[in-house]
Amino acid sequence: MKRQTFGNRSLIGFITLFFILGLTGCGQKGPPLPVADMAQRIMEPYDLKIDHSDSVLSLSWSHRIDPVDAWVKPERFDVFMSIKGPSDCEDCPFRFKTVGTVPMPQKEFITRVEKGYDYYFRVQAVGEENVRSEYSKTIRFEAR
């Protein structure tokens, strides 16, 4: 009687492959991200600056369009802020929250600050169909 070694090997190989592929997932997945076409890239804001007077802070930034790599024009800028107070731990992670939306062509955000806190800001450009840039570099303001 002939042995069916090819069929057995194929079955064992298929089971092994299925088992290995089943173990590669961690079980925790992040939220779905929109499919980003490389041609639809938007440049992140840069050169963040802070001006302040008493308890009023003005955050401004620059933005440019790269005709080759990032040609999408922003419709607005989302401003994110994180606050750390004297009782917050030194190594605690930042928790940024959206604090404002600035329509084009404006590139300035004004808010009030309280003394004794450190304020961290970053900005993200948003274009048509919710195409988003990377975040800008984070800038810090110590309200003393």
N, C-alpha and C positions, 0 to 999 in steps of 0.2 A: 504494500500500500504506500502511495506517495505522500510525503509530508508537504503540507502547504506552508512552507517557510516564508514565502513572499507575502502571503496574506496575513500571517501572524505578525510578521515584522511591521507591516504597514499599520496594522491595528495597534500594536504596542507603540509605534512612533506617533500615531495620531493621539492616543491617550496621553502620552508623555507631553506632547506639544500643548494639548488642551490644559493639562495640569499646570505646566509652567506659565502659560498665559494667564491662567486663573490666579496665580500667586503674585503677578506683577502689579496688580492694582492695590492701592493702599486703602480703598474704601472711603476715603474722604476726598471729595471733589469740591473745587471752588465754584462760585457762581459762573454761569455761562458768560462768555465774552463775545461781543459782536465780532464777526469776521472782518478783519481789517485788510483792505487792499493796499498793498505797498504804494500804489500810486495815489492813495488818498491819505497822505500823512500830513499832519499839521505841526508846525514848529512850536516848541514850548516857549513861554515868555522868559525873558532874561533881564539881567541888570535891574533887579528889584532894589528900590531905594525907599527909605523911610524919612519923612519929615514930621516933626511934632512940635506942638505948642501947648503947654499946660497938659490938659487931658485929651487933646484931639490929636489923632495920628493920621497921617496921609501916606498911603502906600502907593507907589507908582512903579511902572515897569515898561520895558520895551518889547516889541515884537516885530519880526520881519517874516517875509515869505521867501522861501527858497524855491526858485522856479524849477529846479531839477529834482530835489529830494522831498520838499515839503511845500507844495504849491497851494494847498487848501487855505482859503481865507477864513479867519475866525469870525463867527457871528457875535460871540460874547466871550467873556473871561469869567471863570468861577474862582472865587477867592476863598481859601481855606485858612483857618486859624486854630491854633492850639495854645492853651494858657497853662502856665505852671505857677503855682503860688508857693509861698514859703513853707507850707506844710506838706507839699508834694515831695515824694521821694526823688532823689537825684537821678536814679537810673530807670525810672518808670518810663514806659513807652509814650510817645506822643499820641494824642487822640485828636486828629484834625477833624473839624466840622466845617461845612460850608457856611460861610457868614455873609456872602453877597455874590451878586452877579452883576457884571459891568458890561453893558452893550458896547459894541464897536461904534465909533472909533475911539472911545474913551479908554484910557489906560491908567486910571486912578481910583482908589478906594479909600474912603474916609470913615473912621470909626472912633469911638471914645475908648480910652484906656484908664485903668486905675493904678495908682502907685502901689508898689510892692509886688507886682506880678511880672513875669517874663512872657512875652507874646511871640509866637512863632507863626510866620505867614508863608504860604506858597500859593502859586497861581497856576491855573490850567486853562489853555485856550480850547474853545469848543466851536466846531464848524457845523456845516449842514449835516443832517442825518446823524447828529450826535457824535461826529468824529472828534476824538479828544487827543490832545497832545500829551506828552509826558508832563509831569509836574515840573515847575520851575525849581531852582535851588531854594532851599528854605532860608528865610532871613529872620533874625532874632531882634527883638526890641525889649530892653529892660526899662520898665517904667519905675524910676526911682525918684 
